[in-house]
Amino acid sequence: MAARVVRRAAQRRWALVVVLAAVLVSIPAVVTALSGQATAKADPAALRALVARSASVPYQGYVESTGSMGVPDLPRLADLSSLLSGTTRTRVWYRNPSSYRYAVLTIAGERDVYHGALGETTWDYESDMLTEVVGEAPLRVPRAGDLLPPELARRIISATATDPVTPLPPRVVAGVDAAGFRLVPADPDTTVGAVDIWADPASGLPVRVEVGAKGKTRPIMVTQFLELDRAAPPTSVTRPQRSPGAGYTIVSVEDLAGVLGAFSRFPQQPVLAGRVLRQTEVGGVHGVGLYGTGLASFVVAAVPRSIGDPLSESATQAGAAKGEVTDGTALTLSIPPLTMVIARSTLTRRYFLLAGLIDARVLRDAAGQLTSLLRGRR
Amino acid sequence: MIGVELRKLMLRPRNWLTLLLLCLLPFIVAVFLSVSQLAPPPGQGGAFLSAVLSNGELYPAAALAMVLPIFLPLSVAVTAGDSIAGEAGTGTLRYLLIRPVGRVRLLIAKLVALAVFVVVAIVLVAVTALITGVTLFGGGAEAVGQPGAVTSLSGAALSSDDLALRLLAAIGYIVVSMLGFGVIALFASTFTESSLGAALIALAVLITSSVLETLDAATPVKPYLPTHYWLAWIDFFRDPVFWRSIDSGLLLQAGYIVVLFAASWANFATKDITS
């Protein structure tokens, strides 16, 4: 009898513990449910136009961008690899297009970019250095700031202005009742399957972007606000502060343009694989050309051997397919939706790097045209 | 009852030895850094270690980062695991409860004693590190505006007052984190008569949690892992302070403390005491 009473008391106590644990574990789900059902509605075409004009909308918050492209470590481009293949945690304070700051958080460090009217200043805790960049950076590799939902959405929309859009169910993102639309690139050669964008229907501020690749069921890039305040941040936050204990340097834009080393001087072709040369100097850097339009455009650069050799090695280790092109060899690395071809001419021993969100066949055709050219011939 | 537990805590040489060893590691590292004048570059080595050569006032933060992953949880696990299991193992638990002392009161007293140990351990590490840092690397005299000022993770200069405030907040956060972990060992301690066994259970939880942290497939459960937000105290040294992980970490540890203390009570209150 006494044992039964004790057992019942024990059962009551454990039941209480289980209920307590269940309540605590369910709190996040309850909070999410209480934050309201998504009801936002907007005409997809009108919302796209609103998003395209949203550059003046201020905001501050915290963004997590998760890429699952599995990009291998590329020489001098380790940051890009981690950006496209992992989760990037970013805080952002945006006043207007000429005054903003974002900070990429690491476990015990931080990299900040301050953008002001006079140029950019970067802070890197790992190098303990505040760097003032004189002028506008002509060419740079994609960075965390490009993956912020507003930046990424506006960039994609500007490249696909006339492509069809369809409505998506609304969703609550960082407390914003956001309306959504799906954008399907019209160009059959692009490897981007669809881009889903959710934005505040009132201001057009994008709060979540998903990029899908053709042949993939899951998005290969998801970026969204987890915290968002639509009040303009104070200038004290967006202005770089120089600590006397830290290093300080000023660099010109040319220094940053050499991330990949000096690009080889090479006469660019007016048309490659049927795509017209749209920019002869991407961002003002000689040797880099941009072909085609919209999401199906691709860049072409002749790279020196000091870059081409390790780049080929990395691509091979990452499983790039080796093939023949006219008068040369080509390594094709497809990490949907990104396609990269590293071609080497047997005639001139030159390396060419071609990359874009485009079908590998197009890039190989373009590579074949380049490798068959004799030195200096147009 | 609480007074008795605190007295036992203070009079046990093993606890003082644990505290000594905790303080010794940062001291040894400081001596090496001071003699060689070779700090790891920023972003490499322990957090904040790169900056201590220019200002010793930051050394408590570096010391806490040093002991947090293993040493501190190890000492907390050993102390918390000994709470009930130690009494049972030495045969004193039965006599303790005969006095009479309510089981809930005993459990609360053990939790308070554990909290005091955690506070003393962390404060002692911070204070000895501050003394060591200022003595070996200098500090104080170097105010903001002169070389040697402490730079936050975001690049802004931190005044001595600001640094002290952030250090205190970081210490408070680590105390809560360790208390959340200690309650796991306390819970295990109510199941066994072996204090070593209870400590090992807690350490197994620590290792499992740390391993799952590195696994992408475990992403959905990561926010619930006890170690997930342990390093969020570093966010006190960003500018502005990044509260998101700190808030989440405090809530998570509060959850662990409440649930596991309740589970300890549920098990201990109706447990047969045989020793």
Interface residues (C-beta under 8 A of the other chain):
Chain A: V6 R7 A9 A10 R13 W14 L16 V17 L20 A21 L24 V25 P28 Y62 R91 A103 L105 T106 I107 A108 G109 E110 D112 W123 Y125 E126 S127 D128 L130 L226 E227 V237 P240 Q241 R242 S243 P244 G245 A246
Chain B: P41 P42 G43 Q44 A47 F48 S50 A51 S54 N55 A65 V144 G145 Q146 P147 G148 A149 V150 T151 S152 L153 S154 G155 A156 A157 P223 Y224 L231 I234 R238 D239 P240 F242 R244 G255 V258 V259 A262 A263 W265 A266 A269 T270
